[in-house]
């Protein structure tokens, strides 16, 4: 059981590391601000992950590169997307919790 908990904590840490940038923090704060109820966290985290990918693709195009879509048939890309989802889940949850505490005070 302890091994499962350690793996879950490690996955959460890796996920948070993948979004810990200005882009990720801005997306997480906006997503938490738009979220009305905590029961919507899964959908909001999925949406934030998709927005993250769209912004990453757009930044590459703006820099003069070609449109490079993520290869969703590659298991490593899917792992990265899953880690981003977990990272957004944690980050949005924290921002939402802080917002709820501050709004009640």
N, C-alpha and C positions, 0 to 999 in steps of 0.2 A: 504494500500500500504506500509506503514511504517513497518507493521508487517512482510510482505513478505521480505522486504529488511533486516530487523533484523534477520530473519530466515536464509537468504542466507549468511549473514555475519557470523552468528554463525556456519553454516555448513562449511564455508571456514576456520574458525578458528579451528574447531575440526579436519578437514581434514589435515590442516597444522601441528597440534599437533601430528597426527598419523605418519607423516613422518619425524618429527623433531628429527632425530637421525643421527648418522654418516652414517648409511646405506642409509637412505632416502635422505640426502643431496648429497652424492656421486652419487646416481642414478639420482637425479634431475640435477646435474651439467653435468654429462655425456650426459643425454638426451637433455639438452639445447644446449650442444656443437655440438651434431649430427644433431640437427634440423636446416634445411636450411631456411624454411619459416614459419612465424607464423601461416599460414593457416593449418599447419600440427599438431597444438597443441593438438587436441583431440586424434588423433592416437598415438602421442608420449606419452601423459599422460596415455592412456590405456596401452601402452607397458610398461611404467615405473611401473604401478600398477602390471602388470603381473610379471615383473622382480622382484619387491619387494616380491611378494608371493613365487617365485621360490627360491630367496635367503634365505627367512625365512625358507622354507622347507629344503633347503640344510644345513643351519646352524644347524637345529635339527638333521639331519642325521649325520653330521660330529661330533656332540657332543655325538653320540652313540645311539641316539634314533631311533625309527621306523619312516618310512615315514608317515607323517600325512598331508593329503590333506585337504584344507578348505572345510567345509560342506556347499556347495553353496545352499542347500535347506533350510538352517536356515536363517531367516530374519535378525538376528543380524549380522551374517557374511556378508551378502549382504550390510547391512548398513555400516559396517566397510570398505568393499571394495569401496563403493561409497564415503565415506569420504576420503579414501586414494586417489582415483581418483581426487577429488576436491583439495586435498592438493598438489598432483603432478601438477595439472593444474596451481595452483597459484604459486608454487615454480618454475616450469619450465618457466612460463611466466615472473617472476621477473628476473631470471637468464638470460633468453634470451634478455629481455629489457636492462639489464645492459650491456650485451655483445655487443648488437647493438650500444648502446650509446658510449661505450669505443672504439669500432672498427672504428667508424666514426670520433672520435676526433683525 
